[in-house]
């Protein structure tokens, strides 16, 4: 099943190294896995502040719908999005679901 079509529901469980390896292949290659394998991060670039803020609002909508919230660093023409499931101290399937949903909102 396509990650972007899934929903974050139920109890989050920490992923094994094998599961992380599987899920990381299902999202855009611009997402980076942290060295300690507890976070995924992607830097998004835009033409201007308006486009950056429009993107931030889309990410906020996804976070609200999924009840799963990333850390974001916003600047004039970029936004860094980082996911980790803090309640379990690592990565869950929810992090990858939300990353995939974000990826589907971007123009090709």
CORJONOR-V197798 format. One line per field, one symbol per residue. psi: psi as a letter, one per 30 degrees, with the letter a starting at -180 (. if undefined). A space follows every 10 residues. Layout:
psi: ???
This chain:
psi: kkefflkjka kkkkkleeee eeeffflkff kkkleghflk kkkkklelee eeeeeeeeee eeeeefhjkl kkjkaeglkk kkkkjeffha kleeeeeeee eeeffkk.
